[in-house]
């Protein structure tokens, strides 16, 4: 079987894995890159830094992840290679944003990556108590500028699906309450979570690309709770225009009924 080809970043990560697990490179050559990632990620617990890097490779490339059965408690030290992966993803994702994207903010992106990683573990490993949830899901301590909001969203955009999955298993679980708190703090990323009522932050409405993307998400997910404020409704009218009935049928009727109740 031909040896897989790796970019310099992947090769560097696999070098760390090799040292961590003492794997023989002859064995590595028998696997394709994705199989290797899955095998290593299911077994690797010694190096938290490498686990996060493999997690990011997987979620960015395939949208599917495997997490270790043992909870990973990340320390505050950043991973340069994880930041590089997230920055590259930021560059690619920014091409699809309606307008110029905010700059990359590594601290916010890395915090969100760790947060989503831990959330997935806690959703799957249901026997963990509230103390462990609070220890792993630590709130972000930054200012939440436009740069931070968009950089964190690279991973926090998975929050609605994780929330819906977790609440479907156990609506009163402490994990669900914790995710509600996070969703309320990050309105740009939490569009579509029905049980959370939030108002968009000034940084979203003042940034043209974020504002447009925010309204696009509201339209795509038909999230009426996000239309409580006048700025959002005015922007929605501008975006939908004469195509409102096609893109969001009977929206005016729904809004009129809400105002009369």
C-alpha positions as CSV (number, residue, x, y, z in Angstrom):
1,X,0.0,0.0,0.0
2,X,1.3,3.5,-0.9
3,X,2.3,5.7,1.9
4,X,-0.2,8.5,2.6
5,X,0.9,12.1,1.8
6,X,0.8,14.6,4.6
7,X,1.1,18.4,4.6
8,X,3.8,19.8,6.8
9,X,1.3,20.5,9.6
10,X,-0.1,16.9,9.6
11,X,3.4,15.5,9.4
12,X,4.4,17.6,12.4
13,X,1.4,16.5,14.4
14,X,2.0,12.8,13.5
15,X,5.6,13.2,14.7
16,X,4.3,14.3,18.1
17,X,1.9,11.3,18.1
18,X,4.8,9.0,17.2
19,X,6.8,10.2,20.1
20,X,3.8,10.0,22.4
21,X,2.7,6.5,21.5
22,X,6.0,5.1,20.3
23,X,4.4,3.9,17.0
24,X,6.4,2.4,14.2
25,X,6.2,4.4,11.0
26,X,5.8,1.2,9.1
27,X,2.5,0.8,10.9
28,X,1.5,4.3,10.1
29,X,2.1,3.7,6.4
30,X,-0.6,1.0,6.4
31,X,-3.4,3.5,7.1
32,X,-4.9,6.4,5.2
33,X,-4.8,9.7,7.0
34,X,-8.4,9.7,8.2
35,X,-8.3,6.1,9.5
36,X,-5.1,7.0,11.3
37,X,-6.7,10.0,12.9
38,X,-9.7,7.9,14.1
39,X,-7.4,5.2,15.5
40,X,-5.1,7.6,17.3
41,X,-7.9,9.8,18.6
42,X,-9.7,6.8,20.2
43,X,-6.5,5.7,22.0
44,X,-4.6,8.9,22.7
45,X,-4.9,10.4,26.1
46,X,-1.4,11.3,27.1
47,X,-1.1,14.5,25.1
48,X,-4.0,16.8,25.4
49,X,-2.5,19.2,22.9
50,X,-2.3,16.5,20.2
51,X,-5.9,15.4,21.0
52,X,-7.2,18.9,20.3
53,X,-5.2,19.1,17.0
54,X,-6.6,15.8,15.8
55,X,-10.1,16.8,16.8
56,X,-9.8,20.0,14.8
57,X,-8.4,18.1,11.7
58,X,-11.4,15.8,11.9
59,X,-14.2,18.3,12.5
60,X,-12.9,20.7,9.8
61,X,-12.2,18.1,7.2
62,X,-15.2,15.7,7.7
63,X,-17.6,17.2,10.2
64,X,-17.4,13.9,12.2
65,X,-15.3,13.3,15.3
66,X,-14.3,10.6,17.7
67,X,-13.4,11.7,21.3
68,X,-11.6,9.8,24.0
69,X,-13.7,8.0,26.6
70,X,-11.7,9.7,29.3
71,X,-12.5,13.4,30.0
72,X,-9.8,15.7,28.9
73,X,-9.2,18.7,31.2
74,X,-7.3,21.2,29.0
75,X,-5.0,23.6,30.6
76,X,-4.7,27.3,29.8
77,X,-1.7,26.8,27.5
78,X,-2.4,27.5,23.9
79,X,-1.4,25.2,21.1
80,X,0.4,26.9,18.2
81,X,-0.6,24.1,15.8
82,X,-4.2,24.2,16.8
83,X,-4.2,27.9,16.3
84,X,-2.7,27.4,12.8
85,X,-5.5,25.0,12.0
86,X,-8.1,27.4,13.2
87,X,-6.5,30.3,11.4
88,X,-6.5,28.4,8.1
89,X,-10.1,27.4,8.6
90,X,-10.9,31.1,9.3
91,X,-9.4,32.1,6.0
92,X,-11.4,29.5,4.1
93,X,-14.7,30.2,6.0
94,X,-14.3,34.0,5.5
95,X,-14.6,33.5,1.8
96,X,-18.3,32.5,2.3
97,X,-19.1,35.5,4.6
98,X,-21.2,38.3,3.0
99,X,-18.5,41.0,3.1
100,X,-15.1,41.4,4.7
101,X,-14.7,39.1,7.7
102,X,-13.3,40.2,11.1
103,X,-9.7,39.3,11.7
104,X,-8.7,36.1,13.4
105,X,-8.6,36.1,17.2
106,X,-6.6,33.0,18.4
107,X,-7.6,33.1,22.0
108,X,-11.3,33.1,21.2
109,X,-10.9,30.4,18.6
110,X,-9.0,28.1,20.9
111,X,-11.4,28.7,23.8
112,X,-14.3,27.7,21.6
113,X,-12.5,24.6,20.2
114,X,-11.8,23.4,23.8
115,X,-15.4,24.2,24.8
116,X,-17.0,22.3,21.9
117,X,-14.6,19.4,22.4
118,X,-15.6,19.1,26.1
119,X,-19.3,19.6,25.3
120,X,-19.2,16.6,22.9
121,X,-17.5,14.5,25.6
122,X,-20.0,15.5,28.2
123,X,-23.0,14.9,25.9
124,X,-21.7,11.4,25.3
125,X,-20.4,10.6,28.8
126,X,-23.6,11.2,30.7
127,X,-22.4,10.1,34.1
128,X,-20.5,13.3,34.9
129,X,-21.9,15.6,37.5
130,X,-22.4,19.3,37.7
131,X,-18.9,19.9,39.2
132,X,-17.2,18.4,36.2
133,X,-19.4,20.3,33.8
134,X,-18.5,23.6,35.5
135,X,-14.9,22.7,35.6
136,X,-14.7,21.9,31.9
137,X,-17.1,24.4,30.4
138,X,-15.5,27.6,31.5
139,X,-17.0,30.9,30.2
140,X,-15.0,33.1,27.9
141,X,-13.2,36.0,29.6
142,X,-12.5,38.2,26.7
143,X,-14.4,41.3,25.5
144,X,-16.3,39.6,22.6
145,X,-15.3,42.0,19.9
146,X,-16.3,41.3,16.3
147,X,-13.0,39.5,15.8
148,X,-13.7,37.3,18.9
149,X,-17.3,36.6,18.0
150,X,-16.4,35.4,14.5
151,X,-13.3,33.4,15.6
152,X,-15.2,31.7,18.3
153,X,-18.0,30.9,15.9
154,X,-15.8,28.7,13.9
155,X,-16.5,26.1,16.5
156,X,-19.5,27.5,18.5
157,X,-21.6,27.2,15.3
158,X,-22.0,23.5,16.3
159,X,-23.6,24.6,19.6
160,X,-27.3,24.5,18.4
161,X,-27.0,20.9,17.2
162,X,-25.2,19.8,20.4
163,X,-27.8,21.6,22.5
164,X,-30.8,20.0,20.7
165,X,-29.2,16.6,21.0
166,X,-28.4,17.0,24.7
167,X,-31.8,18.5,25.6
168,X,-33.5,15.6,23.7
169,X,-31.8,13.1,26.0
170,X,-32.5,14.9,29.2
171,X,-34.1,18.4,29.2
172,X,-33.3,19.1,32.9
173,X,-29.7,18.0,32.8
174,X,-27.2,20.4,34.3
175,X,-25.3,20.3,31.0
176,X,-28.4,21.6,29.1
177,X,-28.6,24.5,31.6
178,X,-24.9,25.3,31.1
179,X,-25.3,25.2,27.3
180,X,-28.3,27.6,27.6
181,X,-26.1,30.1,29.5
182,X,-23.5,29.8,26.8
183,X,-26.0,30.2,24.0
184,X,-27.4,33.4,25.6
185,X,-23.8,34.8,25.7
186,X,-23.1,34.0,22.1
187,X,-26.2,35.1,20.0
188,X,-24.3,35.0,16.7
189,X,-23.6,31.3,17.1
190,X,-26.8,30.2,18.9
191,X,-29.4,31.0,16.3
192,X,-31.9,28.2,16.2
193,X,-32.0,27.3,19.9
194,X,-35.7,27.8,20.6
195,X,-35.5,27.9,24.4
196,X,-33.0,30.8,24.5
197,X,-34.1,34.4,24.1
198,X,-31.2,36.8,23.4
199,X,-30.5,40.2,21.9
200,X,-27.7,40.6,19.4
201,X,-24.6,42.4,20.7
202,X,-23.6,45.8,19.4
203,X,-20.5,44.3,17.8
204,X,-22.7,42.1,15.6
205,X,-25.0,44.9,14.4
206,X,-22.2,47.3,13.8
207,X,-20.2,44.9,11.6
208,X,-21.7,44.7,8.1
209,X,-20.6,41.1,7.4
210,X,-21.6,39.8,10.8
211,X,-24.9,41.6,10.7
212,X,-25.8,40.2,7.3
213,X,-24.7,36.7,8.3
214,X,-26.7,37.0,11.5
215,X,-29.9,37.8,9.6
216,X,-29.2,35.1,7.1
217,X,-29.0,32.5,9.9
218,X,-32.3,33.8,11.4
219,X,-34.0,33.4,8.0
220,X,-32.5,30.0,7.3
221,X,-33.5,28.6,10.7
222,X,-36.8,30.5,11.0
223,X,-35.8,31.7,14.5
224,X,-38.7,34.1,15.3
225,X,-37.4,34.8,18.8
226,X,-34.5,36.7,17.2
227,X,-36.9,39.3,15.7
228,X,-38.0,40.9,19.0
229,X,-35.9,44.1,18.4
230,X,-36.6,46.9,15.9
231,X,-33.0,46.8,14.4
232,X,-33.4,43.1,13.5
233,X,-36.9,43.6,12.0
234,X,-35.7,46.5,9.9
235,X,-32.7,44.6,8.6
236,X,-34.9,41.6,7.9
237,X,-37.3,43.7,5.8
238,X,-34.3,45.1,3.9
239,X,-32.9,41.6,3.2
240,X,-36.1,39.9,2.3
241,X,-37.7,42.8,0.3
242,X,-40.1,41.7,-2.3
243,X,-39.0,38.1,-1.9
244,X,-40.3,37.8,1.7
245,X,-43.2,35.5,0.8
246,X,-40.9,33.1,-1.0
247,X,-38.1,33.0,1.5
248,X,-40.3,33.2,4.7
249,X,-43.9,32.6,3.9
250,X,-46.6,34.3,6.1
251,X,-43.9,36.0,8.2
252,X,-46.0,39.2,8.5
253,X,-49.0,37.2,9.7
254,X,-46.9,35.4,12.3
255,X,-45.4,38.7,13.6
256,X,-48.8,40.4,13.7
257,X,-50.2,37.5,15.7
258,X,-47.3,37.8,18.2
259,X,-47.9,41.5,18.6
260,X,-51.6,41.0,19.4
261,X,-51.0,38.2,22.0
